[in-house]
Amino acid sequence: MNITLIQPFTGGTDVEPPHSLACIFAALDKAGHRCTLIDLQQCKVRERWEEIFKNTPVDLVGLTGMTPQVQDAHEIAARVKASRPDVRIILGGVHATLLPEQTLKEFPFFDILVIGEGEDTVVELSSRLEDRLPYDDVAGIAYRKDGSIVITPPRPRITNLDSLPDHHAYYDFDFYLKNNSFETSDKAISLIVSRGCPYNCQFCATRNFWTLKYNNKSVDKALGEIRGVMRRGAEYIKFRDSTFVINKKWVREFCERIIKEKLRFRWAANARVDLVDYDLFKLMKKAGLDTICFGVESGSQRMLDFYGKGVTIEQIEKAFAVCKRLRLRTGAYYMLGALTETREEMDATFRLAKRLNAAWSWCFLFMPLPGSELYQYYIDQGCTFDYSRIRSDKAAFSSAGYSIAELEEKRAGWYQELNKRPNRLSSGINALLDVRSIYDLRRVTRKVRRFCGRMLRRLPV
């Protein structure tokens, strides 16, 4: 079967490979289907994607999209239908999974939704469609039938992540290697070595998408994937897992193997402040970790409790102190603009951010994401949603007496103030202090050259 997968443009500066669709592509290829991936995150592709599509044999189209992209995905679907009216269009991803009935009612050009993990579902569904067989007993889908919406029973989670084929050959690897948002290396790529999260943050839809079950790839599988991307030129890896250090035994084995096998690469990961362990983080640094990112969210304990974070301000400050002691660069995520938040609580968040002085601070306007408990809270408060405004840089609602425009201006001001150049200088000094080998010296030299090049390009001609 000829299947075209289309990755919508996600917007913003956080350029990420289309991991989800690439995993689907790999599974379909393994099953013998012929696939094409059209990645609209690449400008050169985005400008002529319809021409590419018209010149590609296609029997089935697959799209993905979180809530901020669902309208764009539907616009793509509308253009596909205008060109190929008889082609079925599948939508997968978080939005389709958590709001299947609403999605099919609101967006008529989506024919079938894939609910939850897509690899096994899409392979089975594609085979049924290719053989013109009924698909009403395929687990984990939603579709229209005789004026009604049918949602089939959920498909069990994939428990053995090692069974999934390597997907890095199925997207434009070189593009993402050179066009990343890490600002640490010009040869960086992101990896995901786990699925799920056992925590209960009220603003997050992860637990309702993956359930609370957390699975890791084996250390062997993860290291094999790392060797594969390093052979293709990657020097820096950002692990995009929601929380990298949940399984501390796994992390220790992972780091010990990196050290033993002398794999030389730098990496970054996400963690919770209540999982910070000095000895573990020291081992992680020895294995190449140079940046750790935390979801701080707020400087108000009341707001942390409202968000369901399960941590305290004291734990946040202790976690950053440990990282400072280890000379690990830190990244911090902050939110503002939730309905119940006061101006004083917003100010407390900004003061905490200044004290923590992370190398990188990302400031988001609160987004009530479908599938999260706080999304339902907003609905109970009588709120209606414009999906185009559910974005990290846009306010969905006014808050604390601030208008939408004022909140957006405040977020931009925070971001600018918290990411001033002195933080970059501090990071550079730490990089020099961490030089332990010729490899480290070469890496720092490349960074200095790139920094000087950027500065020279900014000088007036």
N, C-alpha and C positions, 0 to 999 in steps of 0.2 A: 504494500500500500504506500502511496506517495503522501507523505505528511509534512506539512510546513508548520514550524513552530515560530511564533513571533513574540519577541521580547519588547514590551512597550518602553518608551523613554521614561525613566524614573525621575528626571529632573534633579536639580541641586548639583552639588560638587562631589558627592560621595559616589564615585564611579566604581561599581562592583560588577564582576563577571555575572552572567546570567546562570548562576549555579543550578537553579531549579529546573529550567528548561534543558540545560545541558545534561542533567541527570536523566530527564525523560528521554532525551535524544539517545543517550547511551543505552538505555533499556530497550528502546524501540529498535535501535540498530542491532543489538544482540538478538532480538526476536526476528530479525530479517526484514524489517520495514525500511523503506528508503526515505530519509529525512533531510530537511533543509532548515537551518536556523537563521532567521532574519532578525538581527539585533539592532533595534532602533536607538540604543544608547550610543551607537557610533554615528557621528554626524554624517559621514559620507554615505552610510546606509540609510539613515533617516531621510535624507533628501531625495532618495530615489527608490524607496522600498516598494512602492506600487509597481514600478517598472520591473523590479526584480521578481516580485510576486507573479506578475502576468506572464513572465517568461519561465516560470517554474511549474513542472507538472504537479498537480495537487488533487488529492481526494479527500483530505481532512486537514483542518487547521486547528492548532492549539495555541492558546494564549494564557498568560498568567498575569496576576495583578493583585497587589494589596489595595486597600481602600483608596488611597490617594491616586492610584492609577486606573481604577475600575472604569471611570468614564472615558479615559483615553483608550483603554482596551476595547470598550464598546464602539467607539468611533472607528477604530481599526476594523472591528468586526463588520461594521456597516459598509465600509469601503470594500472589504472582501466580498460581502454578499452582492454588492453592486457589480463587481467584476465576475464573480462565480456564484450565482444564486443557489445552485444545487449543492454546494460544498457545506458540509456540517462544520460547525465551529464549537470547540470545547473551550471552556474557561476553567482554570484551576487556581489554587492559591488561597490565601487566608480569607479574603472577602467572600469568595464563592463558598468556602467551607463553612463559615460561620453564619452566613445569611443566605442560604441557598434558595429558599422560597421567595424572599424579597428580591434577590438578584434576578431570578427568572421573570418575575413580574415587572421589574423596572427596566430590564434590558432585553428587548425582544430578539436581538441578533445573536445572542448566545443560545445555542441549541441544547448543549449538555454541559453540566457542571461536574467536575471531579472534586470529591470531598476528601480532604486529608492528603496523605502521601500519595503521589501520583504514579510512581513507577509501575507497580503491578496493575493498577487500575487501567491506566492508559494502554498498556500492552494488551490486556484482555479485551478492553473495549474496541481497540483498533482491529483486532482479529475478528471480532463479531461483525463489525461494520464491513470489513473486507469480504467476509463470507456471506454477507446479507442475512445474518442470523439475528434473532431477537436479543436484546441486551437488557431486558427488564430484570434479570437475575444477577447482573454484574454488581457486586458490592461497591459502595462508596461513590454513587453517582446521583444526580438529580436531573430530571428532564420533564418536558411537557407531554401529556398524552390525553387526547379527547377533552381538551379544555381544562384539565387538572394538572397539578404538579406532582410528580412522583419522586419520592426520595427513598432510595434503596437502603437496606441495612448497612451500617458502617463496616469498612474493611479493617481487619486487625492491623495493628502497627507492624511495621517491618522490624523484627527484633535483631536480626543479624545484618548489621550495616556492612559487614565485610562482603556480603553477597552482591552488593551493588557494584556495577562496573565503574572503572575510573572514567570520570566525565570531562577531564581537562582537555581532551583531544577534540571535544565537540563544540567549543566556542573559540573565538579569535584570541588565543592565548597571548600572542605577541602584542596585540592592541592593549590588553589590560595590564600586561607587564610594564608597558611604557606609560600608560595613562591611568595612574592610580592616584588616590587622594591621601596617601600616607605621609608624604613629604619627608620620608626617611631614606628612600632609595629610589633610583629610577628603574630598578628591576625588582618590583614587589608584586606579590599576588596574594589573594585571600584563599583560605581553606576553611572547611567545616568538618570537624571530626566527631561530632555528636549531634543528637537530636533530642529535643525535649528540655524541660526545666521543672524541677520539683517545687519551685517557690510560688508564692501566691500574690504577686504584685497586682493590685487592682486595676492598673492602667494598661496591663499587658494582655494580649490575646494568645500568647504562646501556649499557655497551659490548656486552653480550650481547643487549640489546633492540634498540638502534639499529645495532649493529656499530660498528666504529671509524671509519666514514666520517662526516665532519662536513659538513653543508650549511647555508648561510645563505640567507635570503631576500635578494633584491637590495636595495640601499639604497633604490631608488625604492619598492619594495613596503613596506619597513619604515617609511619616512617617510609613505607614504600611510596605513598603518595607524595611525600616531601621530596624524596630522592627524584621522583619523576619530574616535578616542577623545577627542581634545581638543575637537572640535566638540560632543561629548556631555558635556563638563564636566570631563574629566580634567586635572589640573594636575601630577600626579606619576605617574611610571611606574616600576615595578619590573620589570626584565628578568629573567625566571625561567630563562633559559638556563643550562645547567650551568656553562659557562665562557664569558663574553661576549667575551673578548679573544683568542680562539684565532687568528682571522684579523685580524691587526693592520692590514693594508692596508684591509680592509673597515671596520674601526672608524675609521680615519683619515678615509676618505671619508664615512662616516656623520656624524662630528662636524663635519667641514668643511661639509657640506651643512646641518646644523642651524644653524651659525653664519651661513652665507651667506644662508639663507632666513629667518633671525631667528625660528626657532621657539622659543617661550619655555615651557619646562617643566623641572622638576627630575627627575632619575632616579637609579636605583640599579641595580647589577649585581653579578654574581658573577665572581670571577677567581681564578686560581692565583697563589701568591706568586712563582713563578719566571717569570711573564709580566709582572711589574710593570716598567714602563718610564717613567722620569720624564717625558720629553717627551710620550709618548703620553697619560699620565694627566693631564698639564697641559692638553693639548688637550681631553680628555674633560671635565675640569672646566669649561673655557671653554664647552663645549657643553651644560652643565647638570648634569653628574654631581655629586652631593653625597655619595653613600654607596657604598662598595665593600666587598663581603663576601668573606671568604676561608675556605676549609676548612683551618683550622690543624690540627685533630684531636688532636694530642698534643705534649707538651713533651719527649718521649723520642725520641731518634733511632732507637732500636731499634724502637719502636712505629711510627714513621713508615715505616720500612723494612718492617715486618710488614704494614702497611696498603697498601704499594705506592705511596706518595705520590710518590716520586721527587724529594723536596725535602729541604732541611736546615733545622735550627733557625736557622742564620745567615741563610738566604734569607727565612725567615719574619720575623725581626726587621728585616731591611733593607727588606722590603716595607712593613711598618707605619711604618718611619721615613720612607720616601718619602711615604706618605699623610699623615703628620703634618706634614711639610714643606709639602705642598700644601694643608693644612687640609681634607682630605677626611675625612668621618666613616668609621669602619671598623666592620664587623661581623665576628665571628669564630665559627666553628663548632668545637666541641670534642666529643670522645667519651671515654667511660670505660667500663670493664667488659668488655673483651675477655678471652677465656679466658687468654691468656698474660700479661696485664698484671699488673705487681706494684704494691704499694701505693706504693713509691718512685716508680714511673713515673706513677702517678696524681697524686702530689704535685707532680712536676715539671711536669705539664700545668697544674695550678692556679697554680703560681708563674709560668709563662710567661704565662698569661692575665692575671695581675695586672700583669706588666711591660708587656704589650702595651696594656692598658687600652682596649680597643675600646669604642666608644660602645654597641654591642650585643653581647652574648655569649650564644650559644645552646649549651646543654649537653645532649648526647644520650647515652643509654645505648646501648652498641653493639648494633646490630641485624643479625643474620646474614640478609641478604635473599636469597631464592632467585635464582639466576642469577649471584650473585657467587662469586668463588673462595673466600672465607672461609666461605660457606654450606656448600660441599663440605668444607672443612676441619673444620667443626663436625660434619658427618655422619660423617666419618672418625674423629672422636674419640668416636663413639658417642652423640652428642646427638640427642634427639628434640625436635620443635618443637610448641609451642602457639602457633598463629597470633595468638591474642588478646593474646599478650605480646610480639609483635614490633612494638613501638611505641617512639618515641623517649624516652618518659618512664617506660617499664617495663623492668626487667631480665629478659632471657630466661633467664639462668643466673647463678649466683653466680660471683664472681671475686676473686682475691687474698685469699682468706679472708673476704671480706665476704659476708653473706647477701644474698638478693635485696632484702629490705626495707632493709638498710643501704646498698646501692648506690643505691636509689631515693631514700633520704634524703640521701645524699651529693650526688647530682645536683641535687636541689632546693636544697641549701645552696649549692652552687657558683653556681647560677643567681641566687639571691638576692644573694649576696655580690658577684658580678661585674657586677650591674646596679643598683647603688645609685645614688641620685639625683645624686651629684657628676658622674657621666658625662653625665647629661642636661644639667646646668648647663654643662659644657664644650661640649657640642654646641650649646647655645643661644648661647654666646659666639662660637663659630665662625660660626654663622649670621649674627650681627650684623656680624662682621668681613667677611663675604662680600657685604654689601649693596653693589651697584654701580649700581642703577637704581631707579626708582619701582616697577617690577615686583617687585624683590627686597624692597623695603621693605614693600610691601603683603603679600607672602607671609609675611614674618617677623611682621608685625602680626597676621595671622590666627592664626599659631601661638601668639603670646602670649595672644591672647584665648581660644583654646581651652584652653590650659594653665591660665589663671586660672579659666575656667569649671569645669574638672575639679576644681581645688582647692576652689573654693567649694562644689561639690556634695558634697564629702567632709566639710565642716564639720558638726558636730552642730546640729540644729535646736533 
